Amino acid sequence: MAEQKLPVTTATNQQYGMRAAQRASQQAVPMGKSPNGELPKTVRAKPVQVTPLGAPTERPAEPITAGADFGAGPNALQAGIPMGSSSDDVLDELRAIFTLYPNSDLASLIDYYERNL
């Protein structure tokens, strides 16, 4: 008896050409049964309910500045909002770009960052 394979499926709303690439990769290495012999069940995420822009607030006790680094309420770190890149990350990115596209303006910017960190 031939091993049962999962059907080839592709996600919708992808960039041009990505569905064909996804289909080709699944055909090249098809997925079979799981170790317990059952085919995996398809699970779809439940749609998220979006609050209309003009709706009344769902958090009347929370200050409007909650999550901002000023005003009442928790700051960004306390609210669990990821902070931006560190200066070292920015400098590393600038150096990487400079190796690909060397120019005097970018060299000046890198020099400025190095002197002012």
Backbone as ProteinMPNN parsed JSONL, in Angstrom:
{"seq_chain_A": "MAEQKLPVTTATNQQYGMRAAQRASQQAVPMGKSPNGELPKTVRAKPVQVTPLGAPTERPAEPITAGADFGAGPNALQAGIPMGSSSDDVLDELRAIFTLYPNSDLASLIDYYERNL", "coords_chain_A": {"N_chain_A": [[0.851, -1.191, 0.0], [0.605, 2.181, -0.881], [2.234, 4.963, 0.651], [0.326, 7.425, 2.29], [0.116, 10.731, 1.271], [0.25, 14.216, 2.155], [-1.891, 16.67, 0.679], [-0.762, 19.076, -1.75], [-0.638, 22.388, -0.807], [-1.136, 25.925, -0.933], [-0.47, 29.17, 0.371], [-2.626, 32.025, 0.333], [-2.664, 35.36, -1.109], [0.07, 36.008, -1.54], [3.299, 37.338, -2.539], [4.067, 37.998, -5.998], [4.797, 35.069, -7.755], [5.508, 33.579, -5.526], [3.684, 31.626, -4.71], [3.937, 29.636, -6.645], [6.579, 28.859, -6.164], [6.317, 27.89, -3.567], [4.56, 25.753, -4.013], [6.181, 24.166, -5.687], [8.288, 23.51, -3.95], [6.951, 21.946, -2.068], [6.195, 19.827, -3.658], [8.632, 18.778, -4.316], [9.631, 17.768, -1.921], [7.545, 15.99, -0.503], [5.199, 15.929, 2.221], [4.618, 13.338, 4.508], [2.77, 10.908, 6.441], [2.393, 11.5, 9.963], [4.523, 10.458, 12.738], [2.801, 8.926, 14.365], [1.087, 7.848, 12.584], [-1.121, 9.235, 11.701], [-2.693, 11.696, 9.643], [-1.888, 15.146, 9.831], [-4.112, 17.529, 11.28], [-5.786, 20.255, 9.743], [-5.414, 23.479, 10.887], [-6.935, 26.465, 11.385], [-6.411, 29.886, 11.994], [-8.377, 31.845, 14.191], [-10.406, 34.541, 13.14], [-9.498, 37.876, 13.932], [-11.187, 40.223, 15.874], [-11.667, 43.462, 14.927], [-11.6, 46.593, 16.416], [-13.697, 49.275, 15.671], [-12.587, 52.514, 14.531], [-13.981, 54.766, 15.515], [-15.196, 53.78, 17.781], [-16.164, 53.576, 21.282], [-13.72, 53.685, 23.926], [-12.139, 50.645, 24.986], [-10.774, 50.435, 27.255], [-11.296, 52.253, 29.629], [-10.085, 53.105, 32.027], [-7.423, 53.315, 31.512], [-4.653, 55.428, 30.923], [-4.257, 57.654, 28.104], [-1.653, 57.931, 27.369], [-0.429, 55.549, 28.007], [2.143, 53.227, 27.634], [3.748, 54.957, 26.3], [6.816, 56.808, 26.561], [6.415, 58.957, 28.21], [4.249, 60.969, 30.228], [1.22, 59.837, 31.953], [0.745, 56.464, 33.222], [2.096, 53.161, 32.306], [5.513, 52.944, 31.103], [7.142, 52.34, 27.871], [8.795, 50.044, 28.134], [7.735, 48.834, 30.447], [5.221, 48.27, 29.471], [5.73, 46.279, 27.751], [6.513, 46.778, 25.163], [8.568, 46.336, 22.417], [11.819, 47.666, 22.264], [13.59, 49.942, 20.096], [16.36, 49.419, 17.806], [19.69, 49.093, 19.075], [22.395, 51.475, 19.309], [24.721, 50.245, 18.459], [23.76, 48.246, 16.746], [22.717, 49.817, 14.697], [25.031, 51.073, 13.796], [26.474, 48.831, 12.902], [24.824, 48.054, 10.778], [25.069, 50.311, 9.112], [27.787, 50.149, 8.475], [27.799, 47.73, 7.048], [26.226, 48.418, 4.838], [27.884, 50.354, 3.789], [30.047, 48.818, 2.893], [28.938, 47.653, 0.678], [28.038, 49.829, -0.835], [30.068, 52.078, -1.08], [30.571, 55.461, -0.165], [31.208, 58.964, 0.261], [29.38, 60.407, 1.852], [28.076, 58.451, 3.386], [30.293, 57.448, 4.727], [30.919, 59.664, 6.279], [28.658, 59.748, 7.936], [28.928, 57.332, 9.35], [31.333, 57.892, 10.663], [30.464, 60.022, 12.26], [28.611, 58.699, 13.956], [30.384, 56.954, 15.263], [32.006, 58.727, 16.703], [30.191, 59.887, 18.445], [29.009, 58.065, 20.168]], "CA_chain_A": [[0.0, 0.0, 0.0], [1.411, 3.403, -0.981], [2.112, 5.867, 1.801], [-0.571, 8.55, 2.028], [0.802, 12.023, 1.324], [-0.592, 15.392, 2.306], [-2.05, 17.393, -0.581], [-0.006, 20.318, -1.892], [-1.474, 23.564, -0.584], [-0.379, 27.175, -0.918], [-1.11, 30.3, 1.043], [-3.133, 33.063, -0.57], [-2.174, 36.736, -0.938], [1.527, 36.068, -1.503], [3.892, 38.135, -3.601], [4.082, 37.345, -7.301], [5.74, 33.972, -7.918], [5.768, 32.844, -4.286], [2.829, 30.435, -4.64], [4.545, 28.606, -7.487], [7.764, 28.377, -5.453], [5.834, 27.106, -2.437], [4.032, 24.51, -4.572], [7.313, 23.367, -6.17], [9.041, 22.966, -2.814], [6.158, 20.878, -1.466], [6.216, 18.678, -4.56], [9.983, 18.204, -4.275], [9.753, 17.029, -0.666], [6.187, 15.914, 0.022], [5.038, 15.529, 3.617], [3.87, 12.1, 4.686], [2.072, 10.767, 7.706], [3.15, 11.772, 11.172], [4.998, 9.202, 13.33], [1.719, 8.115, 14.928], [0.317, 7.297, 11.484], [-2.272, 10.057, 11.349], [-2.432, 12.931, 8.917], [-2.161, 16.289, 10.7], [-5.351, 18.261, 11.052], [-5.602, 21.637, 9.34], [-5.876, 24.402, 11.912], [-6.993, 27.848, 10.895], [-6.49, 30.894, 13.057], [-9.66, 32.525, 14.268], [-10.268, 35.948, 12.754], [-9.419, 38.841, 15.024], [-12.202, 41.271, 15.779], [-11.055, 44.779, 14.916], [-12.454, 47.629, 16.986], [-13.797, 50.424, 14.768], [-11.859, 53.694, 14.973], [-14.846, 55.671, 16.259], [-15.843, 53.101, 18.909], [-15.7, 54.023, 22.6], [-12.55, 52.949, 24.402], [-12.351, 49.396, 25.708], [-9.974, 50.55, 28.471], [-11.537, 53.613, 30.113], [-9.234, 53.474, 33.163], [-6.023, 53.386, 31.072], [-4.318, 56.737, 30.339], [-3.973, 57.638, 26.673], [-0.2, 57.873, 27.195], [0.083, 54.244, 28.43], [3.054, 52.657, 26.642], [4.66, 56.001, 25.83], [7.852, 57.122, 27.545], [6.074, 60.226, 28.855], [2.869, 61.017, 30.679], [0.718, 58.867, 32.919], [0.683, 55.072, 32.792], [3.382, 52.473, 32.179], [6.345, 53.337, 29.959], [7.199, 51.323, 26.823], [9.397, 48.825, 28.663], [6.765, 48.23, 31.355], [4.077, 47.813, 28.677], [6.158, 45.154, 26.914], [6.718, 47.22, 23.787], [9.989, 46.159, 22.112], [12.553, 48.902, 22.013], [14.276, 49.987, 18.818], [17.722, 48.896, 17.741], [20.703, 49.831, 19.809], [23.302, 52.227, 18.437], [25.665, 49.304, 17.856], [23.082, 47.613, 15.618], [22.645, 50.823, 13.632], [26.388, 51.243, 13.277], [26.789, 47.616, 12.134], [24.076, 48.132, 9.522], [25.695, 51.343, 8.276], [29.058, 49.604, 7.958], [27.484, 46.728, 6.038], [25.778, 49.144, 3.646], [29.051, 51.039, 3.234], [30.866, 47.856, 2.143], [28.28, 47.424, -0.613], [27.886, 51.088, -1.562], [30.932, 53.086, -0.443], [30.496, 56.845, -0.619], [31.702, 59.88, 1.289], [28.302, 60.775, 2.769], [27.895, 57.346, 4.322], [31.499, 57.423, 5.563], [30.768, 60.744, 7.259], [27.639, 59.341, 8.889], [29.552, 56.311, 10.206], [32.296, 58.606, 11.51], [29.68, 60.779, 13.237], [28.106, 57.74, 14.946], [31.497, 56.435, 16.056], [32.475, 59.759, 17.615], [29.164, 60.348, 19.376], [28.383, 56.985, 20.957]], "C_chain_A": [[0.886, 1.24, 0.0], [1.16, 4.294, 0.229], [1.241, 7.063, 1.417], [0.182, 9.858, 2.231], [-0.209, 13.139, 1.534], [-0.737, 16.083, 0.962], [-1.201, 18.667, -0.573], [-0.972, 21.477, -1.717], [-0.58, 24.799, -0.561], [-1.178, 28.255, -0.215], [-1.579, 31.315, 0.011], [-2.472, 34.399, -0.25], [-0.658, 36.815, -0.772], [2.026, 36.977, -2.625], [3.956, 37.308, -4.873], [5.163, 36.268, -7.35], [5.953, 33.116, -6.682], [4.901, 31.584, -4.178], [3.422, 29.302, -5.466], [5.784, 28.015, -6.804], [7.354, 27.5, -4.277], [5.313, 25.756, -2.919], [5.173, 23.597, -5.019], [8.096, 22.753, -5.015], [8.271, 21.848, -2.133], [6.149, 19.643, -2.348], [7.585, 17.999, -4.537], [10.176, 17.344, -3.033], [8.361, 16.938, -0.039], [6.173, 15.442, 1.475], [4.207, 14.259, 3.674], [3.134, 12.109, 6.001], [2.988, 11.149, 8.861], [3.586, 10.437, 11.778], [3.89, 8.332, 13.915], [0.783, 7.576, 13.849], [-0.882, 8.111, 11.051], [-1.835, 11.271, 10.537], [-2.726, 14.102, 9.85], [-3.45, 16.988, 10.31], [-5.016, 19.694, 10.647], [-6.212, 22.539, 10.405], [-5.838, 25.803, 11.332], [-7.126, 28.796, 12.083], [-7.865, 31.55, 13.023], [-9.474, 33.984, 13.872], [-10.295, 36.852, 13.98], [-10.49, 39.901, 14.816], [-11.505, 42.625, 15.91], [-12.056, 45.799, 15.46], [-12.513, 48.804, 16.015], [-13.122, 51.663, 15.371], [-12.72, 54.618, 15.833], [-15.533, 55.042, 17.469], [-15.35, 53.669, 20.235], [-14.544, 53.142, 23.067], [-12.954, 51.676, 25.131], [-11.573, 49.399, 27.02], [-10.134, 51.956, 29.055], [-10.631, 54.049, 31.266], [-7.769, 53.637, 32.757], [-5.736, 54.755, 30.461], [-3.981, 56.609, 28.853], [-2.476, 57.536, 26.396], [0.388, 56.544, 27.669], [0.918, 53.649, 27.301], [3.999, 53.674, 26.047], [5.67, 56.3, 26.934], [7.646, 58.507, 28.15], [4.628, 60.121, 29.327], [2.501, 59.907, 31.644], [0.714, 57.461, 32.327], [2.057, 54.458, 32.642], [4.173, 52.987, 30.973], [6.407, 52.176, 28.963], [7.74, 49.995, 27.346], [8.408, 48.089, 29.576], [5.559, 47.664, 30.604], [4.44, 46.651, 27.762], [6.332, 45.508, 25.458], [8.198, 47.085, 23.472], [10.633, 47.495, 21.756], [13.258, 48.809, 20.668], [15.683, 49.436, 18.907], [18.666, 49.739, 18.581], [21.604, 50.559, 18.817], [24.296, 51.307, 17.754], [25.044, 48.618, 16.646], [23.02, 48.563, 14.426], [24.008, 50.987, 12.982], [26.81, 50.029, 12.443], [26.079, 47.625, 10.788], [24.693, 49.154, 8.572], [27.004, 50.846, 7.673], [28.814, 48.576, 6.86], [27.035, 47.388, 4.73], [26.966, 49.817, 2.966], [29.935, 50.078, 2.438], [30.265, 47.579, 0.768], [28.239, 48.679, -1.483], [28.758, 52.171, -0.93], [30.718, 54.473, -1.049], [30.847, 57.75, 0.554], [30.613, 60.279, 2.29], [28.084, 59.687, 3.822], [29.099, 57.217, 5.246], [31.425, 58.506, 6.635], [29.749, 60.385, 8.332], [28.19, 58.299, 9.863], [30.53, 56.962, 11.165], [31.581, 59.376, 12.596], [29.167, 59.847, 14.355], [29.231, 57.246, 15.848], [31.997, 57.456, 17.068], [31.472, 60.113, 18.692], [28.457, 59.242, 20.147], [28.842, 57.038, 22.382]], "O_chain_A": [[1.818, 1.335, 0.798], [0.051, 4.374, 0.756], [1.407, 7.639, 0.343], [0.818, 10.056, 3.267], [-1.371, 13.026, 1.143], [0.208, 16.085, 0.173], [-0.957, 19.257, 0.48], [-2.0, 21.546, -2.391], [0.596, 24.716, -0.207], [-2.408, 28.242, -0.214], [-0.987, 31.442, -1.061], [-1.799, 34.537, 0.771], [-0.158, 37.594, 0.039], [1.278, 37.336, -3.534], [3.906, 36.079, -4.835], [6.319, 36.533, -7.021], [6.525, 32.03, -6.779], [5.34, 30.582, -3.614], [3.412, 28.146, -5.042], [6.009, 26.806, -6.862], [7.983, 26.474, -4.021], [5.593, 24.728, -2.302], [5.143, 22.393, -4.762], [8.521, 21.601, -5.096], [8.88, 20.888, -1.662], [6.101, 18.522, -1.839], [7.683, 16.785, -4.718], [10.821, 16.297, -3.098], [8.03, 17.719, 0.854], [7.024, 14.659, 1.897], [3.209, 14.128, 2.965], [2.901, 13.158, 6.601], [4.212, 11.12, 8.735], [3.077, 9.389, 11.381], [4.032, 7.11, 13.955], [-0.208, 6.918, 14.163], [-1.592, 7.719, 10.124], [-0.741, 11.802, 10.729], [-3.711, 14.064, 10.588], [-3.821, 17.024, 9.136], [-4.06, 20.277, 11.159], [-7.375, 22.383, 10.777], [-4.802, 26.256, 10.845], [-7.856, 28.532, 13.038], [-8.436, 31.776, 11.956], [-8.472, 34.597, 14.24], [-11.029, 36.606, 14.937], [-10.67, 40.409, 13.71], [-10.828, 42.886, 16.904], [-13.205, 45.857, 15.021], [-11.468, 49.284, 15.578], [-13.098, 51.827, 16.591], [-12.216, 55.198, 16.796], [-16.358, 55.687, 18.116], [-14.236, 54.188, 20.307], [-14.416, 51.992, 22.646], [-13.98, 51.633, 25.809], [-11.697, 48.466, 27.814], [-9.207, 52.763, 28.983], [-10.428, 55.247, 31.463], [-6.952, 54.056, 33.577], [-6.473, 55.207, 29.584], [-3.48, 55.577, 28.407], [-2.071, 57.105, 25.316], [1.612, 56.42, 27.729], [0.467, 53.571, 26.158], [4.954, 53.307, 25.362], [5.395, 56.065, 28.11], [8.61, 59.154, 28.558], [3.879, 59.263, 28.859], [3.353, 59.139, 32.093], [0.684, 57.281, 31.11], [3.07, 55.134, 32.824], [3.601, 53.405, 29.966], [5.786, 51.138, 29.19], [7.197, 48.936, 27.03], [8.263, 46.869, 29.487], [4.948, 46.692, 31.048], [3.578, 46.099, 27.079], [6.302, 44.626, 24.599], [9.023, 47.66, 24.182], [10.06, 48.323, 21.048], [13.494, 47.712, 20.161], [16.134, 49.033, 19.979], [18.461, 50.939, 18.767], [21.569, 50.279, 17.618], [24.679, 51.543, 16.608], [25.714, 48.424, 15.631], [23.243, 48.158, 13.285], [24.119, 51.034, 11.757], [27.434, 50.187, 11.394], [26.663, 47.248, 9.772], [24.825, 48.898, 7.376], [27.292, 51.093, 6.502], [29.53, 48.549, 5.859], [27.427, 46.957, 3.646], [27.055, 49.853, 1.739], [30.513, 50.468, 1.423], [30.989, 47.304, -0.189], [28.384, 48.608, -2.703], [28.232, 53.093, -0.306], [30.689, 54.64, -2.269], [30.783, 57.33, 1.709], [30.91, 60.469, 3.469], [27.927, 59.982, 5.007], [28.941, 56.907, 6.427], [31.829, 58.279, 7.776], [29.953, 60.685, 9.509], [27.943, 58.38, 11.066], [30.558, 56.627, 12.349], [32.033, 59.392, 13.741], [29.276, 60.165, 15.539], [29.052, 57.133, 17.061], [32.376, 57.087, 18.179], [31.86, 60.596, 19.756], [27.396, 59.48, 20.724], [28.425, 56.213, 23.196]]}, "name": "protein", "num_of_chains": 1, "seq": "MAEQKLPVTTATNQQYGMRAAQRASQQAVPMGKSPNGELPKTVRAKPVQVTPLGAPTERPAEPITAGADFGAGPNALQAGIPMGSSSDDVLDELRAIFTLYPNSDLASLIDYYERNL"}
